[in-house]
């Protein structure tokens, strides 16, 4: 059977219906092209925030930012400073270019980066809400002219280091979400990297919470080495030393004095507490003598009033003022402190003033010691004889007593 004009066209033995041939031929790319045009029109009409912050928590540092000296193109955003890995890179490498939400974050990031790479940075100067310049601590030149009086070997760290980075923020009012951008102005140093962070004083500074901890430990009368051990237990990344803790203790004590001298602060404490005290002052207001005794010691003295020892020591204060110690002996042969007195000079007038205070505040009638043990001080002997004429001034001279006691403690046998 021969095919006619109305017959269905065939192709390779497959019969194609006539209605299929009647349909118009449409390019498959037209639909996708129309969809792309519609999507572009939708995006063009949707508003976009200006300089919006992308949700990126880490930074990918490019080699160009690390090695190029003058670059201002940031590589990303840094928001989680505590989680950032500062140990990447080589010693003395500049910090990577990045963007930060605040200037404090930028400064903290540069400080932490420098600590891990063997140098120290500090803020040279800044313009409010505009820029900040950060330099190496070896910046500048030593200008001192006074020679070192101790003549020990010393060197200056000011060697004109050219390292400099800059942080800036846009000043245009059209930008709503402003951020700080870190750029490298000069990334090279002219010195070697330090071996450890504790080589720099800046890295050994104490944090505010560490100062609070030191103040608490100061109330326990701990030594600086013990306080430092406690700080290292709480924070194993601290670089503080014994000297750092000692300086912090001096700063705390100076703050507690509130502008007073130590002797003025001591008199104020004695006034506010229940201590018995007396002060002898010159005409110009300078303290001459200071006597004080604890009420518990006074009560114990009334019970054990048979023997008293009076002696002065000179190594208790930086001014080398004599400190007269009055010591008693209990029934169980234990020694206890009765009273203390700072003396400007060891003369008869000063000792008479002290003995009269002992008689006034501590020893009353029929409670006066029968024996006073002293050293070879004629002024003290005369004062005791004048105020307490019925007591024995010396059982043994103090130096002879200590010499005999040394023989007892160093004896190899029971006989002496």
Residue pairs with C-beta under 8 A, 6 or more apart in sequence:
3 10
6 18
8 15
8 16
8 17
8 18
9 16
9 21
10 16
49 176
49 177
50 174
50 175
50 176
50 177
51 170
51 175
51 176
51 177
51 178
51 179
52 177
53 77
53 101
53 177
53 179
54 77
56 76
56 77
57 77
57 79
57 80
57 83
58 76
58 78
58 80
58 84
59 75
59 76
59 77
59 78
59 84
59 96
59 98
60 75
60 76
61 75
61 88
61 96
62 75
64 71
64 73
65 71
65 73
65 75
65 96
65 97
65 184
66 89
66 93
66 94
66 96
67 187
68 184
68 187
69 184
69 185
69 186
69 187
69 188
70 184
70 185
70 186
71 97
71 183
71 184
72 97
72 181
72 183
73 97
74 97
74 98
74 99
74 181
74 182
74 183
75 96
75 97
75 98
76 98
76 99
77 98
77 99
77 100
77 179
78 84
78 98
78 99
78 100
78 105
78 109
79 100
79 101
79 105
81 105
81 108
81 109
81 112
84 109
84 112
86 112
86 113
86 115
86 116
87 116
89 117
90 117
91 117
91 118
91 193
92 117
92 118
92 119
92 189
92 192
92 193
93 117
93 187
94 163
94 165
94 184
94 187
95 109
95 110
95 113
95 114
95 165
95 182
95 184
96 182
97 181
97 182
97 183
97 184
98 109
98 181
98 182
99 179
99 180
99 181
99 182
100 106
100 109
100 167
100 179
100 180
100 181
100 182
101 179
101 180
102 180
103 126
103 132
103 167
103 169
103 180
105 180
106 132
106 167
106 180
106 182
107 123
107 132
107 134
107 167
109 182
110 121
110 134
110 165
110 182
111 121
114 120
114 121
115 197
115 203
116 197
117 193
118 192
118 193
118 194
118 195
119 136
119 137
119 138
119 163
119 189
119 191
119 193
119 194
119 200
120 136
120 137
120 200
120 202
120 203
121 134
121 135
121 136
121 137
121 163
121 165
122 134
122 135
122 137
122 202
123 132
123 133
123 134
124 133
124 134
124 135
124 139
125 132
125 133
126 132
126 133
129 169
129 171
130 168
130 169
130 171
131 166
131 167
131 168
131 169
132 166
132 167
132 168
133 164
133 165
133 166
133 167
134 164
134 165
134 166
134 167
135 161
135 163
135 164
136 161
136 163
136 164
136 189
137 157
137 161
137 200
137 202
138 157
138 158
138 159
138 160
138 161
138 163
138 189
138 190
138 191
139 158
139 160
139 161
139 163
140 158
140 160
141 158
141 159
141 160
142 156
142 158
144 156
148 154
159 190
159 191
160 190
161 189
161 190
161 191
162 186
162 188
162 189
162 190
163 186
163 187
163 188
163 189
164 185
164 186
165 182
165 183
165 184
165 185
165 187
166 182
166 183
166 185
167 180
167 181
167 182
167 183
168 180
168 181
168 183
169 178
169 179
169 180
169 181
170 178
194 200
197 203
197 239
198 204
198 239
198 241
203 239
204 239
204 240
204 241
204 244
205 244
206 214
206 231
206 238
206 240
206 244
206 248
210 231
210 235
210 238
210 240
210 248
211 248
211 252
213 230
213 231
213 234
214 227
214 231
214 245
214 248
214 249
214 252
215 252
217 226
217 227
217 230
218 227
218 249
218 252
222 230
224 242
224 245
224 246
224 249
225 242
227 245
227 249
228 240
228 241
228 242
228 244
228 245
231 238
231 240
231 245
232 238
256 265
257 265
260 268
263 287
263 290
266 290
267 277
267 279
267 287
267 290
270 277
270 292
271 277
274 295
275 292
275 293
275 294
275 295
276 292
276 293
276 295
276 298
276 361
276 362
277 290
277 291
277 292
277 293
278 290
278 291
278 292
278 357
278 360
278 361
279 287
279 289
279 290
279 291
280 287
280 288
280 289
280 290
280 353
281 287
281 288
282 288
287 344
288 344
288 350
289 341
289 342
289 343
289 344
289 350
289 353
289 354
290 341
290 342
291 339
291 340
291 341
291 353
291 354
291 357
291 361
292 339
292 340
292 341
293 326
293 338
293 339
293 340
293 361
293 362
294 337
297 328
297 336
297 337
297 338
297 339
298 338
298 361
298 362
300 328
300 330
300 336
301 328
301 338
301 362
301 363
301 367
302 364
302 367
303 330
303 331
304 328
304 329
304 330
304 331
304 336
305 328
305 363
305 367
305 368
305 369
306 329
306 369
306 370
306 371
307 328
307 329
307 369
307 370
307 371
307 373
307 395
308 326
308 327
308 328
308 338
308 369
308 371
308 372
308 373
309 325
309 326
309 327
309 328
309 329
309 335
309 372
309 373
309 374
310 324
310 325
310 326
310 327
310 372
310 373
310 374
310 380
310 384
311 324
311 325
311 327
311 374
311 375
311 398
312 322
312 323
312 324
312 325
312 343
312 346
312 375
312 377
313 322
313 323
313 325
314 320
314 321
314 322
314 323
316 323
317 323
317 342
321 342
321 343
321 344
322 342
322 343
322 345
322 346
323 340
323 341
323 342
323 343
324 340
324 341
324 342
324 343
324 354
325 337
325 340
326 337
326 338
326 339
326 340
326 341
326 358
326 362
327 335
327 336
327 337
327 338
328 335
328 336
328 337
328 338
329 335
329 336
330 336
338 362
339 357
339 358
339 361
339 362
341 354
341 357
343 350
343 354
344 350
346 377
346 379
346 380
347 379
348 379
348 382
348 383
350 379
351 379
351 380
351 382
351 383
352 383
352 386
352 387
354 383
355 383
355 384
355 386
355 387
355 388
356 387
359 368
359 387
359 388
363 369
368 388
368 390
368 391
369 388
369 391
370 391
370 392
371 391
371 392
371 395
372 384
372 388
372 391
372 392
372 393
372 394
373 394
373 395
373 396
373 398
373 401
374 380
374 381
374 384
374 393
374 394
374 397
374 398
375 397
375 398
375 399
376 397
376 398
376 399
381 393
381 394
384 391
384 393
385 393
395 401
396 404
407 416
408 416
